[in-house]
């Protein structure tokens, strides 16, 4: 497995692959890899000749009071997992390699897609995401790039970006991988104490509750959000950041569900902010 640490090395690697006529799938990550990330790698492996995984804790997508410094960095273990998963190349640059002195360019997806959900709660977050992902797509020449439904708003924003800018990469969304308990796998679960980990089950439980009611025929967005919020508020360690329901992938306000809709929550469990979501009105799918 190739370990690439500079943008130039990634670009050269991609060019050498392209020269042989092979296709490239990219899986962008921030590392601290778990089975959710590895499900993306597996899907990528099935869809392209070569798989590149980036492991980069991107400073541009963290706010000043967020967890950039504390974010888990476990590169050796990550590299071993990726090698075992049959990945061809890992891109693991230092922040200064991605944003050298004089760096001055940002990509901003404007409007409704970034004004709500995590975009409203984390100003500048999607500017950082769009910028780093576009740079990764350009450097890697990826034919396909894989992202998790866990960050569904991210997928909506990136699909808008590549459509608007004429980037040829196909963005593929893979389902959320969960523990048997229902807890969505997340690198940030490492921050949770044992009690908090138990409390965190309330996220998936609340979404499941709303899903079950939806399945009985309840289509009103307000009611489904209320059911989710009531379930979340039963957990004393949980503090709701948002409970929202929008059309997906356009993220437009809806009163009733008649097409795919995203029911998304962000919840503080102690100091740790966790997100989870469910798509109603359509089977979540690649
Ligand atoms: P991160 O390292 O948290 O930036 O995540 C890298 C990619 O893995 C993103 O596309 C995430 O949506 C995806 N991902 C994170 N957690 C999960 C999960 N539990 N299931 C599926 N994909 C995930």
Boltz pocket constraint, residues with backbone or C-beta under 6 A from the ligand:
constraints:
  - pocket:
      binder: B
      contacts: [[A, 28], [A, 29], [A, 30], [A, 31], [A, 35], [A, 36], [A, 37], [A, 39], [A, 40], [A, 146], [A, 147], [A, 148], [A, 149], [A, 150], [A, 151], [A, 174], [A, 175], [A, 176], [A, 177], [A, 178], [A, 184], [A, 185], [A, 186], [A, 187]]
      max_distance: 6.0
